[in-house]
């Protein structure tokens, strides 16, 4: 069963044709990032740094809990990728 992914609206103009919501096969957040990269080259670089880790101003939530690249994605789960709000 695929996982449901919601992408940040700010990312969509950079990747024409990328939908706000989609389903993909992935067992971890890292696998989801790889699947997004396979569909839209360059997307992983916008979401992850070279260490590799999720970028500082990107938040990932799996079923309402903060996640990291190694976080498991149970079948049918919901993965939300959102941009952090920062400023002073």
PDB file of N, CA, C and O in Angstrom, chain B, residues numbered from 101:
ATOM      1  N   UNK B 101       0.847  -1.178   0.000  1.00  0.00           N
ATOM      2  CA  UNK B 101       0.000   0.000   0.000  1.00  0.00           C
ATOM      3  C   UNK B 101       0.893   1.242   0.000  1.00  0.00           C
ATOM      4  O   UNK B 101       1.838   1.317   0.785  1.00  0.00           O
ATOM      5  N   UNK B 102       0.615   2.198  -0.851  1.00  0.00           N
ATOM      6  CA  UNK B 102       1.450   3.404  -0.918  1.00  0.00           C
ATOM      7  C   UNK B 102       1.236   4.326   0.283  1.00  0.00           C
ATOM      8  O   UNK B 102       0.290   4.177   1.057  1.00  0.00           O
ATOM      9  N   UNK B 103       2.155   5.284   0.402  1.00  0.00           N
ATOM     10  CA  UNK B 103       2.014   6.332   1.419  1.00  0.00           C
ATOM     11  C   UNK B 103       1.534   7.598   0.711  1.00  0.00           C
ATOM     12  O   UNK B 103       1.813   7.812  -0.469  1.00  0.00           O
ATOM     13  N   UNK B 104       0.815   8.424   1.449  1.00  0.00           N
ATOM     14  CA  UNK B 104       0.265   9.675   0.929  1.00  0.00           C
ATOM     15  C   UNK B 104       1.222  10.802   1.311  1.00  0.00           C
ATOM     16  O   UNK B 104       1.548  10.967   2.487  1.00  0.00           O
ATOM     17  N   UNK B 105       1.672  11.576   0.325  1.00  0.00           N
ATOM     18  CA  UNK B 105       2.648  12.645   0.542  1.00  0.00           C
ATOM     19  C   UNK B 105       2.024  13.987   0.198  1.00  0.00           C
ATOM     20  O   UNK B 105       1.390  14.137  -0.846  1.00  0.00           O
ATOM     21  N   UNK B 106       2.207  14.963   1.084  1.00  0.00           N
ATOM     22  CA  UNK B 106       1.798  16.339   0.816  1.00  0.00           C
ATOM     23  C   UNK B 106       3.058  17.185   0.749  1.00  0.00           C
ATOM     24  O   UNK B 106       3.849  17.219   1.691  1.00  0.00           O
ATOM     25  N   UNK B 107       3.236  17.871  -0.381  1.00  0.00           N
ATOM     26  CA  UNK B 107       4.412  18.714  -0.601  1.00  0.00           C
ATOM     27  C   UNK B 107       4.111  20.169  -0.244  1.00  0.00           C
ATOM     28  O   UNK B 107       2.954  20.589  -0.282  1.00  0.00           O
ATOM     29  N   UNK B 108       5.141  20.939   0.103  1.00  0.00           N
ATOM     30  CA  UNK B 108       4.916  22.351   0.402  1.00  0.00           C
ATOM     31  C   UNK B 108       4.579  23.129  -0.876  1.00  0.00           C
ATOM     32  O   UNK B 108       5.186  22.907  -1.923  1.00  0.00           O
ATOM     33  N   UNK B 109       3.630  24.019  -0.780  1.00  0.00           N
ATOM     34  CA  UNK B 109       3.205  24.814  -1.937  1.00  0.00           C
ATOM     35  C   UNK B 109       4.357  25.618  -2.520  1.00  0.00           C
ATOM     36  O   UNK B 109       4.410  25.826  -3.732  1.00  0.00           O
ATOM     37  N   UNK B 110       5.278  26.073  -1.683  1.00  0.00           N
ATOM     38  CA  UNK B 110       6.409  26.884  -2.151  1.00  0.00           C
ATOM     39  C   UNK B 110       7.327  26.100  -3.088  1.00  0.00           C
ATOM     40  O   UNK B 110       8.059  26.704  -3.872  1.00  0.00           O
ATOM     41  N   UNK B 111       7.304  24.795  -3.021  1.00  0.00           N
ATOM     42  CA  UNK B 111       8.166  23.957  -3.846  1.00  0.00           C
ATOM     43  C   UNK B 111       7.599  23.740  -5.250  1.00  0.00           C
ATOM     44  O   UNK B 111       8.359  23.517  -6.192  1.00  0.00           O
ATOM     45  N   UNK B 112       6.310  23.800  -5.397  1.00  0.00           N
ATOM     46  CA  UNK B 112       5.657  23.435  -6.646  1.00  0.00           C
ATOM     47  C   UNK B 112       6.057  24.282  -7.857  1.00  0.00           C
ATOM     48  O   UNK B 112       6.220  23.721  -8.940  1.00  0.00           O
ATOM     49  N   UNK B 113       6.223  25.598  -7.730  1.00  0.00           N
ATOM     50  CA  UNK B 113       6.642  26.371  -8.909  1.00  0.00           C
ATOM     51  C   UNK B 113       8.021  25.970  -9.440  1.00  0.00           C
ATOM     52  O   UNK B 113       8.322  26.203 -10.611  1.00  0.00           O
ATOM     53  N   UNK B 114       8.848  25.378  -8.602  1.00  0.00           N
ATOM     54  CA  UNK B 114      10.184  24.969  -9.021  1.00  0.00           C
ATOM     55  C   UNK B 114      10.173  23.663  -9.811  1.00  0.00           C
ATOM     56  O   UNK B 114      11.134  23.351 -10.516  1.00  0.00           O
ATOM     57  N   UNK B 115       9.086  22.901  -9.692  1.00  0.00           N
ATOM     58  CA  UNK B 115       8.975  21.598 -10.334  1.00  0.00           C
ATOM     59  C   UNK B 115       7.636  21.491 -11.060  1.00  0.00           C
ATOM     60  O   UNK B 115       6.694  20.893 -10.541  1.00  0.00           O
ATOM     61  N   UNK B 116       7.550  22.070 -12.264  1.00  0.00           N
ATOM     62  CA  UNK B 116       6.300  22.047 -13.020  1.00  0.00           C
ATOM     63  C   UNK B 116       5.769  20.619 -13.168  1.00  0.00           C
ATOM     64  O   UNK B 116       6.510  19.690 -13.492  1.00  0.00           O
ATOM     65  N   UNK B 117       4.492  20.477 -12.926  1.00  0.00           N
ATOM     66  CA  UNK B 117       3.856  19.179 -13.022  1.00  0.00           C
ATOM     67  C   UNK B 117       3.799  18.427 -11.711  1.00  0.00           C
ATOM     68  O   UNK B 117       3.084  17.430 -11.603  1.00  0.00           O
ATOM     69  N   UNK B 118       4.539  18.884 -10.708  1.00  0.00           N
ATOM     70  CA  UNK B 118       4.498  18.230  -9.394  1.00  0.00           C
ATOM     71  C   UNK B 118       3.188  18.611  -8.706  1.00  0.00           C
ATOM     72  O   UNK B 118       2.865  19.794  -8.597  1.00  0.00           O
ATOM     73  N   UNK B 119       2.435  17.615  -8.244  1.00  0.00           N
ATOM     74  CA  UNK B 119       1.174  17.912  -7.562  1.00  0.00           C
ATOM     75  C   UNK B 119       1.401  18.251  -6.094  1.00  0.00           C
ATOM     76  O   UNK B 119       2.445  17.920  -5.534  1.00  0.00           O
ATOM     77  N   UNK B 120       0.459  18.888  -5.490  1.00  0.00           N
ATOM     78  CA  UNK B 120       0.531  19.197  -4.052  1.00  0.00           C
ATOM     79  C   UNK B 120       0.451  17.916  -3.230  1.00  0.00           C
ATOM     80  O   UNK B 120       1.103  17.805  -2.191  1.00  0.00           O
ATOM     81  N   UNK B 121      -0.343  16.946  -3.686  1.00  0.00           N
ATOM     82  CA  UNK B 121      -0.504  15.677  -2.980  1.00  0.00           C
ATOM     83  C   UNK B 121      -0.306  14.538  -3.967  1.00  0.00           C
ATOM     84  O   UNK B 121      -0.726  14.623  -5.121  1.00  0.00           O
ATOM     85  N   UNK B 122       0.338  13.471  -3.504  1.00  0.00           N
ATOM     86  CA  UNK B 122       0.571  12.315  -4.341  1.00  0.00           C
ATOM     87  C   UNK B 122       0.753  11.080  -3.480  1.00  0.00           C
ATOM     88  O   UNK B 122       0.887  11.173  -2.260  1.00  0.00           O
ATOM     89  N   UNK B 123       0.755   9.935  -4.119  1.00  0.00           N
ATOM     90  CA  UNK B 123       1.019   8.683  -3.431  1.00  0.00           C
ATOM     91  C   UNK B 123       2.247   8.050  -4.057  1.00  0.00           C
ATOM     92  O   UNK B 123       2.451   8.130  -5.269  1.00  0.00           O
ATOM     93  N   UNK B 124       3.069   7.415  -3.219  1.00  0.00           N
ATOM     94  CA  UNK B 124       4.247   6.717  -3.707  1.00  0.00           C
ATOM     95  C   UNK B 124       4.584   5.563  -2.784  1.00  0.00           C
ATOM     96  O   UNK B 124       4.108   5.489  -1.652  1.00  0.00           O
ATOM     97  N   UNK B 125       5.417   4.660  -3.290  1.00  0.00           N
ATOM     98  CA  UNK B 125       5.859   3.510  -2.518  1.00  0.00           C
ATOM     99  C   UNK B 125       7.167   3.876  -1.821  1.00  0.00           C
ATOM    100  O   UNK B 125       8.140   4.244  -2.479  1.00  0.00           O
ATOM    101  N   UNK B 126       7.191   3.777  -0.497  1.00  0.00           N
ATOM    102  CA  UNK B 126       8.398   4.051   0.274  1.00  0.00           C
ATOM    103  C   UNK B 126       8.229   3.466   1.667  1.00  0.00           C
ATOM    104  O   UNK B 126       7.145   3.527   2.249  1.00  0.00           O
ATOM    105  N   UNK B 127       9.307   2.901   2.198  1.00  0.00           N
ATOM    106  CA  UNK B 127       9.276   2.324   3.546  1.00  0.00           C
ATOM    107  C   UNK B 127       9.844   3.275   4.586  1.00  0.00           C
ATOM    108  O   UNK B 127       9.606   3.099   5.781  1.00  0.00           O
ATOM    109  N   UNK B 128      10.597   4.285   4.144  1.00  0.00           N
ATOM    110  CA  UNK B 128      11.174   5.288   5.050  1.00  0.00           C
ATOM    111  C   UNK B 128      11.062   6.661   4.389  1.00  0.00           C
ATOM    112  O   UNK B 128      10.769   6.768   3.198  1.00  0.00           O
ATOM    113  N   UNK B 129      11.297   7.700   5.174  1.00  0.00           N
ATOM    114  CA  UNK B 129      11.303   9.058   4.628  1.00  0.00           C
ATOM    115  C   UNK B 129      12.406   9.177   3.582  1.00  0.00           C
ATOM    116  O   UNK B 129      12.205   9.818   2.550  1.00  0.00           O
ATOM    117  N   UNK B 130      13.567   8.572   3.829  1.00  0.00           N
ATOM    118  CA  UNK B 130      14.664   8.622   2.854  1.00  0.00           C
ATOM    119  C   UNK B 130      14.240   8.012   1.519  1.00  0.00           C
ATOM    120  O   UNK B 130      14.562   8.552   0.461  1.00  0.00           O
ATOM    121  N   UNK B 131      13.526   6.902   1.563  1.00  0.00           N
ATOM    122  CA  UNK B 131      13.034   6.287   0.328  1.00  0.00           C
ATOM    123  C   UNK B 131      12.014   7.184  -0.365  1.00  0.00           C
ATOM    124  O   UNK B 131      11.961   7.232  -1.594  1.00  0.00           O
ATOM    125  N   UNK B 132      11.217   7.882   0.407  1.00  0.00           N
ATOM    126  CA  UNK B 132      10.263   8.831  -0.178  1.00  0.00           C
ATOM    127  C   UNK B 132      11.011   9.959  -0.879  1.00  0.00           C
ATOM    128  O   UNK B 132      10.624  10.379  -1.970  1.00  0.00           O
ATOM    129  N   UNK B 133      12.080  10.449  -0.257  1.00  0.00           N
ATOM    130  CA  UNK B 133      12.885  11.501  -0.881  1.00  0.00           C
ATOM    131  C   UNK B 133      13.502  10.996  -2.184  1.00  0.00           C
ATOM    132  O   UNK B 133      13.552  11.727  -3.173  1.00  0.00           O
ATOM    133  N   UNK B 134      13.972   9.742  -2.186  1.00  0.00           N
ATOM    134  CA  UNK B 134      14.531   9.150  -3.404  1.00  0.00           C
ATOM    135  C   UNK B 134      13.469   9.045  -4.496  1.00  0.00           C
ATOM    136  O   UNK B 134      13.750   9.316  -5.663  1.00  0.00           O
ATOM    137  N   UNK B 135      12.254   8.653  -4.122  1.00  0.00           N
ATOM    138  CA  UNK B 135      11.167   8.531  -5.092  1.00  0.00           C
ATOM    139  C   UNK B 135      10.793   9.899  -5.668  1.00  0.00           C
ATOM    140  O   UNK B 135      10.524  10.020  -6.863  1.00  0.00           O
ATOM    141  N   UNK B 136      10.777  10.921  -4.820  1.00  0.00           N
ATOM    142  CA  UNK B 136      10.496  12.271  -5.313  1.00  0.00           C
ATOM    143  C   UNK B 136      11.594  12.730  -6.266  1.00  0.00           C
ATOM    144  O   UNK B 136      11.312  13.342  -7.296  1.00  0.00           O
ATOM    145  N   UNK B 137      12.843  12.435  -5.922  1.00  0.00           N
ATOM    146  CA  UNK B 137      13.982  12.793  -6.780  1.00  0.00           C
ATOM    147  C   UNK B 137      13.889  12.097  -8.134  1.00  0.00           C
ATOM    148  O   UNK B 137      14.202  12.693  -9.165  1.00  0.00           O
ATOM    149  N   UNK B 138      13.459  10.836  -8.132  1.00  0.00           N
ATOM    150  CA  UNK B 138      13.339  10.094  -9.383  1.00  0.00           C
ATOM    151  C   UNK B 138      12.284  10.720 -10.304  1.00  0.00           C
ATOM    152  O   UNK B 138      12.445  10.718 -11.524  1.00  0.00           O
ATOM    153  N   UNK B 139      11.220  11.250  -9.726  1.00  0.00           N
ATOM    154  CA  UNK B 139      10.155  11.868 -10.520  1.00  0.00           C
ATOM    155  C   UNK B 139      10.501  13.289 -10.927  1.00  0.00           C
ATOM    156  O   UNK B 139      10.217  13.705 -12.050  1.00  0.00           O
ATOM    157  N   UNK B 140      11.115  14.038 -10.012  1.00  0.00           N
ATOM    158  CA  UNK B 140      11.444  15.437 -10.249  1.00  0.00           C
ATOM    159  C   UNK B 140      12.891  15.683  -9.832  1.00  0.00           C
ATOM    160  O   UNK B 140      13.155  16.067  -8.693  1.00  0.00           O
ATOM    161  N   UNK B 141      13.834  15.459 -10.763  1.00  0.00           N
ATOM    162  CA  UNK B 141      15.251  15.643 -10.434  1.00  0.00           C
ATOM    163  C   UNK B 141      15.522  17.023  -9.823  1.00  0.00           C
ATOM    164  O   UNK B 141      15.043  18.046 -10.312  1.00  0.00           O
ATOM    165  N   UNK B 142      16.293  17.016  -8.753  1.00  0.00           N
ATOM    166  CA  UNK B 142      16.622  18.245  -8.038  1.00  0.00           C
ATOM    167  C   UNK B 142      15.778  18.472  -6.802  1.00  0.00           C
ATOM    168  O   UNK B 142      16.129  19.297  -5.960  1.00  0.00           O
ATOM    169  N   UNK B 143      14.659  17.749  -6.675  1.00  0.00           N
ATOM    170  CA  UNK B 143      13.783  17.970  -5.529  1.00  0.00           C
ATOM    171  C   UNK B 143      14.467  17.567  -4.220  1.00  0.00           C
ATOM    172  O   UNK B 143      14.317  18.255  -3.210  1.00  0.00           O
ATOM    173  N   UNK B 144      15.210  16.467  -4.227  1.00  0.00           N
ATOM    174  CA  UNK B 144      15.881  16.030  -3.001  1.00  0.00           C
ATOM    175  C   UNK B 144      16.829  17.110  -2.491  1.00  0.00           C
ATOM    176  O   UNK B 144      16.920  17.334  -1.284  1.00  0.00           O
ATOM    177  N   UNK B 145      17.542  17.788  -3.407  1.00  0.00           N
ATOM    178  CA  UNK B 145      18.472  18.846  -2.988  1.00  0.00           C
ATOM    179  C   UNK B 145      17.750  20.018  -2.333  1.00  0.00           C
ATOM    180  O   UNK B 145      18.333  20.718  -1.505  1.00  0.00           O
ATOM    181  N   UNK B 146      16.515  20.233  -2.686  1.00  0.00           N
ATOM    182  CA  UNK B 146      15.725  21.296  -2.051  1.00  0.00           C
ATOM    183  C   UNK B 146      15.248  20.898  -0.661  1.00  0.00           C
ATOM    184  O   UNK B 146      14.990  21.760   0.180  1.00  0.00           O
ATOM    185  N   UNK B 147      15.130  19.591  -0.416  1.00  0.00           N
ATOM    186  CA  UNK B 147      14.584  19.091   0.844  1.00  0.00           C
ATOM    187  C   UNK B 147      15.648  18.572   1.800  1.00  0.00           C
ATOM    188  O   UNK B 147      15.445  18.582   3.014  1.00  0.00           O
ATOM    189  N   UNK B 148      16.785  18.115   1.265  1.00  0.00           N
ATOM    190  CA  UNK B 148      17.839  17.509   2.092  1.00  0.00           C
ATOM    191  C   UNK B 148      19.179  18.181   1.817  1.00  0.00           C
ATOM    192  O   UNK B 148      19.420  18.693   0.724  1.00  0.00           O
ATOM    193  N   UNK B 149      20.047  18.170   2.829  1.00  0.00           N
ATOM    194  CA  UNK B 149      21.399  18.682   2.629  1.00  0.00           C
ATOM    195  C   UNK B 149      22.328  17.520   2.285  1.00  0.00           C
ATOM    196  O   UNK B 149      21.871  16.391   2.108  1.00  0.00           O
ATOM    197  N   UNK B 150      23.622  17.790   2.190  1.00  0.00           N
ATOM    198  CA  UNK B 150      24.576  16.773   1.750  1.00  0.00           C
ATOM    199  C   UNK B 150      25.051  15.847   2.855  1.00  0.00           C
ATOM    200  O   UNK B 150      25.830  14.933   2.585  1.00  0.00           O
ATOM    201  N   UNK B 151      24.608  16.050   4.097  1.00  0.00           N
ATOM    202  CA  UNK B 151      25.140  15.251   5.204  1.00  0.00           C
ATOM    203  C   UNK B 151      24.728  13.777   5.212  1.00  0.00           C
ATOM    204  O   UNK B 151      25.557  13.052   5.762  1.00  0.00           O
ATOM    205  N   UNK B 152      23.707  13.202   4.759  1.00  0.00           N
ATOM    206  CA  UNK B 152      22.413  13.761   4.392  1.00  0.00           C
ATOM    207  C   UNK B 152      21.491  13.900   5.604  1.00  0.00           C
ATOM    208  O   UNK B 152      21.495  13.070   6.513  1.00  0.00           O
ATOM    209  N   UNK B 153      20.732  14.936   5.585  1.00  0.00           N
ATOM    210  CA  UNK B 153      19.706  15.197   6.601  1.00  0.00           C
ATOM    211  C   UNK B 153      18.672  16.113   5.966  1.00  0.00           C
ATOM    212  O   UNK B 153      18.927  16.740   4.938  1.00  0.00           O
ATOM    213  N   UNK B 154      17.525  16.179   6.579  1.00  0.00           N
ATOM    214  CA  UNK B 154      16.495  17.105   6.112  1.00  0.00           C
ATOM    215  C   UNK B 154      16.994  18.515   6.365  1.00  0.00           C
ATOM    216  O   UNK B 154      17.523  18.808   7.437  1.00  0.00           O
ATOM    217  N   UNK B 155      16.828  19.374   5.398  1.00  0.00           N
ATOM    218  CA  UNK B 155      17.310  20.764   5.529  1.00  0.00           C
ATOM    219  C   UNK B 155      16.714  21.455   6.752  1.00  0.00           C
ATOM    220  O   UNK B 155      15.621  21.124   7.211  1.00  0.00           O
ATOM    221  N   UNK B 156      17.449  22.399   7.250  1.00  0.00           N
ATOM    222  CA  UNK B 156      17.111  23.108   8.488  1.00  0.00           C
ATOM    223  C   UNK B 156      15.724  23.753   8.458  1.00  0.00           C
ATOM    224  O   UNK B 156      15.026  23.760   9.472  1.00  0.00           O
ATOM    225  N   UNK B 157      15.326  24.283   7.327  1.00  0.00           N
ATOM    226  CA  UNK B 157      14.049  25.000   7.254  1.00  0.00           C
ATOM    227  C   UNK B 157      12.939  24.175   6.595  1.00  0.00           C
ATOM    228  O   UNK B 157      11.946  24.715   6.109  1.00  0.00           O
ATOM    229  N   UNK B 158      13.132  22.868   6.592  1.00  0.00           N
ATOM    230  CA  UNK B 158      12.108  21.942   6.101  1.00  0.00           C
ATOM    231  C   UNK B 158      11.708  21.057   7.277  1.00  0.00           C
ATOM    232  O   UNK B 158      12.567  20.576   8.015  1.00  0.00           O
ATOM    233  N   UNK B 159      10.431  20.847   7.449  1.00  0.00           N
ATOM    234  CA  UNK B 159       9.932  19.945   8.494  1.00  0.00           C
ATOM    235  C   UNK B 159       9.197  18.792   7.831  1.00  0.00           C
ATOM    236  O   UNK B 159       8.484  18.971   6.843  1.00  0.00           O
ATOM    237  N   UNK B 160       9.385  17.611   8.393  1.00  0.00           N
ATOM    238  CA  UNK B 160       8.735  16.406   7.894  1.00  0.00           C
ATOM    239  C   UNK B 160       7.942  15.801   9.042  1.00  0.00           C
ATOM    240  O   UNK B 160       8.460  15.621  10.145  1.00  0.00           O
ATOM    241  N   UNK B 161       6.686  15.491   8.770  1.00  0.00           N
ATOM    242  CA  UNK B 161       5.828  14.878   9.775  1.00  0.00           C
ATOM    243  C   UNK B 161       5.228  13.601   9.203  1.00  0.00           C
ATOM    244  O   UNK B 161       4.716  13.586   8.083  1.00  0.00           O
ATOM    245  N   UNK B 162       5.298  12.540   9.983  1.00  0.00           N
ATOM    246  CA  UNK B 162       4.712  11.255   9.624  1.00  0.00           C
ATOM    247  C   UNK B 162       3.614  10.971  10.630  1.00  0.00           C
ATOM    248  O   UNK B 162       3.876  10.802  11.821  1.00  0.00           O
ATOM    249  N   UNK B 163       2.391  10.921  10.145  1.00  0.00           N
ATOM    250  CA  UNK B 163       1.241  10.686  11.019  1.00  0.00           C
ATOM    251  C   UNK B 163       1.231  11.662  12.208  1.00  0.00           C
ATOM    252  O   UNK B 163       0.926  11.279  13.337  1.00  0.00           O
ATOM    253  N   UNK B 164       1.570  12.929  11.928  1.00  0.00           N
ATOM    254  CA  UNK B 164       1.502  13.973  12.951  1.00  0.00           C
ATOM    255  C   UNK B 164       2.709  14.073  13.865  1.00  0.00           C
ATOM    256  O   UNK B 164       2.736  14.930  14.749  1.00  0.00           O
ATOM    257  N   UNK B 165       3.708  13.223  13.678  1.00  0.00           N
ATOM    258  CA  UNK B 165       4.907  13.258  14.520  1.00  0.00           C
ATOM    259  C   UNK B 165       6.108  13.666  13.673  1.00  0.00           C
ATOM    260  O   UNK B 165       6.238  13.249  12.522  1.00  0.00           O
ATOM    261  N   UNK B 166       6.981  14.482  14.251  1.00  0.00           N
ATOM    262  CA  UNK B 166       8.170  14.941  13.540  1.00  0.00           C
ATOM    263  C   UNK B 166       9.010  13.746  13.108  1.00  0.00           C
ATOM    264  O   UNK B 166       9.208  12.810  13.884  1.00  0.00           O
ATOM    265  N   UNK B 167       9.492  13.773  11.898  1.00  0.00           N
ATOM    266  CA  UNK B 167      10.263  12.667  11.363  1.00  0.00           C
ATOM    267  C   UNK B 167      11.633  13.101  10.876  1.00  0.00           C
ATOM    268  O   UNK B 167      11.935  14.290  10.777  1.00  0.00           O
ATOM    269  N   UNK B 168      12.453  12.103  10.574  1.00  0.00           N
ATOM    270  CA  UNK B 168      13.786  12.283  10.011  1.00  0.00           C
ATOM    271  C   UNK B 168      13.917  11.310   8.847  1.00  0.00           C
ATOM    272  O   UNK B 168      12.986  10.557   8.563  1.00  0.00           O
ATOM    273  N   UNK B 169      15.059  11.318   8.173  1.00  0.00           N
ATOM    274  CA  UNK B 169      15.221  10.450   7.021  1.00  0.00           C
ATOM    275  C   UNK B 169      15.030   8.976   7.359  1.00  0.00           C
ATOM    276  O   UNK B 169      14.528   8.213   6.534  1.00  0.00           O
ATOM    277  N   UNK B 170      15.421   8.572   8.550  1.00  0.00           N
ATOM    278  CA  UNK B 170      15.319   7.160   8.926  1.00  0.00           C
ATOM    279  C   UNK B 170      13.936   6.767   9.462  1.00  0.00           C
ATOM    280  O   UNK B 170      13.715   5.599   9.782  1.00  0.00           O
ATOM    281  N   UNK B 171      13.017   7.711   9.563  1.00  0.00           N
ATOM    282  CA  UNK B 171      11.677   7.418  10.081  1.00  0.00           C
ATOM    283  C   UNK B 171      10.935   6.468   9.149  1.00  0.00           C
ATOM    284  O   UNK B 171      10.873   6.681   7.938  1.00  0.00           O
ATOM    285  N   UNK B 172      10.375   5.420   9.736  1.00  0.00           N
ATOM    286  CA  UNK B 172       9.608   4.429   8.961  1.00  0.00           C
ATOM    287  C   UNK B 172       8.284   5.017   8.492  1.00  0.00           C
ATOM    288  O   UNK B 172       7.681   5.850   9.169  1.00  0.00           O
ATOM    289  N   UNK B 173       7.847   4.569   7.327  1.00  0.00           N
ATOM    290  CA  UNK B 173       6.555   4.950   6.767  1.00  0.00           C
ATOM    291  C   UNK B 173       5.699   3.695   6.666  1.00  0.00           C
ATOM    292  O   UNK B 173       5.808   2.947   5.694  1.00  0.00           O
ATOM    293  N   UNK B 174       4.854   3.461   7.654  1.00  0.00           N
ATOM    294  CA  UNK B 174       3.968   2.301   7.560  1.00  0.00           C
ATOM    295  C   UNK B 174       3.054   2.423   6.341  1.00  0.00           C
ATOM    296  O   UNK B 174       2.712   3.536   5.942  1.00  0.00           O
ATOM    297  N   UNK B 175       2.657   1.311   5.751  1.00  0.00           N
ATOM    298  CA  UNK B 175       1.754   1.365   4.596  1.00  0.00           C
ATOM    299  C   UNK B 175       0.512   2.204   4.905  1.00  0.00           C
ATOM    300  O   UNK B 175      -0.111   2.061   5.957  1.00  0.00           O
ATOM    301  N   UNK B 176       0.172   3.075   3.967  1.00  0.00           N
ATOM    302  CA  UNK B 176      -1.006   3.910   4.126  1.00  0.00           C
ATOM    303  C   UNK B 176      -0.798   5.150   4.972  1.00  0.00           C
ATOM    304  O   UNK B 176      -1.743   5.906   5.198  1.00  0.00           O
ATOM    305  N   UNK B 177       0.421   5.374   5.445  1.00  0.00           N
ATOM    306  CA  UNK B 177       0.657   6.531   6.315  1.00  0.00           C
ATOM    307  C   UNK B 177       0.664   7.826   5.513  1.00  0.00           C
ATOM    308  O   UNK B 177       0.718   7.821   4.283  1.00  0.00           O
ATOM    309  N   UNK B 178       0.606   8.936   6.248  1.00  0.00           N
ATOM    310  CA  UNK B 178       0.611  10.271   5.655  1.00  0.00           C
ATOM    311  C   UNK B 178       1.911  10.971   6.005  1.00  0.00           C
ATOM    312  O   UNK B 178       2.285  11.066   7.174  1.00  0.00           O
ATOM    313  N   UNK B 179       2.595  11.459   4.979  1.00  0.00           N
ATOM    314  CA  UNK B 179       3.857  12.178   5.112  1.00  0.00           C
ATOM    315  C   UNK B 179       3.621  13.615   4.668  1.00  0.00           C
ATOM    316  O   UNK B 179       3.243  13.870   3.525  1.00  0.00           O
ATOM    317  N   UNK B 180       3.844  14.538   5.572  1.00  0.00           N
ATOM    318  CA  UNK B 180       3.713  15.957   5.268  1.00  0.00           C
ATOM    319  C   UNK B 180       5.097  16.577   5.236  1.00  0.00           C
ATOM    320  O   UNK B 180       5.864  16.434   6.189  1.00  0.00           O
ATOM    321  N   UNK B 181       5.421  17.256   4.160  1.00  0.00           N
ATOM    322  CA  UNK B 181       6.667  17.998   4.035  1.00  0.00           C
ATOM    323  C   UNK B 181       6.276  19.459   3.981  1.00  0.00           C
ATOM    324  O   UNK B 181       5.557  19.881   3.075  1.00  0.00           O
ATOM    325  N   UNK B 182       6.744  20.233   4.944  1.00  0.00           N
ATOM    326  CA  UNK B 182       6.358  21.646   5.020  1.00  0.00           C
ATOM    327  C   UNK B 182       7.593  22.516   5.225  1.00  0.00           C
ATOM    328  O   UNK B 182       8.608  22.066   5.756  1.00  0.00           O
ATOM    329  N   UNK B 183       7.486  23.746   4.801  1.00  0.00           N
ATOM    330  CA  UNK B 183       8.568  24.693   5.038  1.00  0.00           C
ATOM    331  C   UNK B 183       8.375  25.321   6.411  1.00  0.00           C
ATOM    332  O   UNK B 183       7.254  25.624   6.820  1.00  0.00           O
ATOM    333  N   UNK B 184       9.477  25.511   7.108  1.00  0.00           N
ATOM    334  CA  UNK B 184       9.430  26.127   8.426  1.00  0.00           C
ATOM    335  C   UNK B 184       9.184  27.621   8.279  1.00  0.00           C
ATOM    336  O   UNK B 184       9.586  28.237   7.292  1.00  0.00           O
ATOM    337  N   UNK B 185       8.533  28.178   9.251  1.00  0.00           N
ATOM    338  CA  UNK B 185       8.316  29.622   9.301  1.00  0.00           C
ATOM    339  C   UNK B 185       9.379  30.185  10.228  1.00  0.00           C
ATOM    340  O   UNK B 185       9.472  29.792  11.391  1.00  0.00           O
ATOM    341  N   UNK B 186      10.172  31.097   9.713  1.00  0.00           N
ATOM    342  CA  UNK B 186      11.221  31.672  10.545  1.00  0.00           C
ATOM    343  C   UNK B 186      11.254  33.175  10.321  1.00  0.00           C
ATOM    344  O   UNK B 186      10.675  33.692   9.365  1.00  0.00           O
ATOM    345  N   UNK B 187      11.914  33.832  11.181  1.00  0.00           N
ATOM    346  CA  UNK B 187      12.018  35.280  11.080  1.00  0.00           C
ATOM    347  C   UNK B 187      12.117  35.893  12.465  1.00  0.00           C
ATOM    348  O   UNK B 187      12.213  35.188  13.470  1.00  0.00           O
ATOM    349  N   UNK B 188      12.094  37.168  12.500  1.00  0.00           N
ATOM    350  CA  UNK B 188      12.270  37.808  13.796  1.00  0.00           C
ATOM    351  C   UNK B 188      11.290  38.902  14.037  1.00  0.00           C
ATOM    352  O   UNK B 188      11.318  39.535  15.092  1.00  0.00           O
TER     353      UNK B 188
END
